[in-house]
Amino acid sequence: MSTTEPKKATGNDESHGKNSYIMLNEFRRNDLLCDVTLVAEARPIACHKVVLMASSESFVTMFT
């Protein structure tokens, strides 16, 4: 896994969301904690359901 280390968040830190996204992407890129695989144009893409659901009502419906 790469050693991208976001700044530690403290309560009202505006960078918390961005840093969380960076870490989730690192997990995905290293196939850590991925719980679903999407296929687009015959290419498998490892994903986190929670990230997909947070960004699309369609995925909420699909996974619940």
Order of alpha helices (4+ residues) and beta strands (2+ residues): alpha-beta-beta-alpha-alpha
